[in-house]
């Protein structure tokens, strides 16, 4: 993917102009891991410079440098639109890639075109006097903004935005994925337009349809074979990552599965790695793992806490195996990596789905809406740190839409969560002991949570949170 950044609202031709440009350039340098292939900046405005757009490009195969100017506007985007070729043909456009298509659709149809996009995205588009910021509904691709009131002018603001929080002032906030931000560079007014999320509707379960949607979701996220892009999977030996591995290999791709964990002389083998080894052997999957000692875990924490920008114990515990696996993948030249994130939310895999006072699907919907705050930013910034694109097939638009219509009683059967996924995974050829395996949170299955407890105690901290907070 890429990194985007921009600023507007300053007075053109003043010292503020130079400072604004420097802030964008500095932000691009901070986010350089998001796009090592190309970095560019462009001025925006009507008659004079009234803002700057900046872009870091990570190119998987070929690229179109951004910002991209069009007939009416200019765009910077961080996107992977899986149906861009279909839309390009439908509207008889001559787009060079998905970002160029998005530019042309916005010029022709405005933000209504977002409903037709199948993929993940975050972008800034400028046309006339207006900057538009938007991202995909679930919030897979990140976008943060900072607005500062202009001195003495009520309800007028400077706007500063970027893919990552660390490129902005500490007071920045995440753009709600269900809102579109519109900023007028003349009046310096900001408005937010609400977007409709997925709807809850009830349909009869069609297992074959679920299977086809899942296979297609994985398929559309794979790079063309002829491009010879190395593909990896974040692998725990759980049902989510294993069924992805099975589908990818059945589609004829050479893929490597990566696992990581902690162990010392007083710690048992990490459960996830024990299972992952067995699964890889039984299903003939290419597999690599790394076990860290206590000193190595501390070194890793010092690196990842500033990356995820939060001293959250759960997020850190999940980020540890994620980061170690991505580092291994990078050494192997992997440019695209798959994760099973999202399966729990659409197929009801958590304890809270069993205990909810709402309907099961209402609880699924609540979880999906919170993912951008809880999981997605963490996972995005880690993969981007290694120059790898993250692919999340369980958060596919069509799959999510249908999964939310499946009756809750078909998702949790006799107290067994994710019943549908377990059944279709067996049909796809996943070994039965994986399909029947209970979920084990990554921080526990990898033993990294145990490592943080040991490190906190060893270094004289009362809690894990206090221990990891020192690395911010």
VENGIJO-V442541 format. One record per run of one state. SS is the DSSP state (H for helix, E for strand, - for the rest). FROM is the first residue (numbers start at 1). TO is the last residue. If there is no record, write none. Layout:
SS	FROM	TO
SS	FROM	TO
This chain:
-	1	1
E	2	8
-	9	14
H	15	30
-	31	31
H	32	34
-	35	35
E	36	36
-	37	37
E	38	44
-	45	50
E	51	57
-	58	67
E	68	69
-	70	72
E	73	81
-	82	83
H	84	90
-	91	97
H	98	116
-	117	118
E	119	127
-	128	129
E	130	135
-	136	143
E	144	149
-	150	156
E	157	162
-	163	164
H	165	167
-	168	172
E	173	174
-	175	178
E	179	184
-	185	189
E	190	194
-	195	202
E	203	203
-	204	206
H	207	221
-	222	224
H	225	227
-	228	229
E	230	234
-	235	238
H	239	250
-	251	254
E	255	262
-	263	270
H	271	282
-	283	285
E	286	292
-	293	293
H	294	308
-	309	312
H	313	331
-	332	333
E	334	338
-	339	342
H	343	347
-	348	350
H	351	355
-	356	359
H	360	385
-	386	388
E	389	391
-	392	392
H	393	395
-	396	396
H	397	403
-	404	405
E	406	406
-	407	407
H	408	410
-	411	412
E	413	413
-	414	415
E	416	416
-	417	418
H	419	428
-	429	431
H	432	435
-	436	441
H	442	445
-	446	447
H	448	458
-	459	463
H	464	469
-	470	472
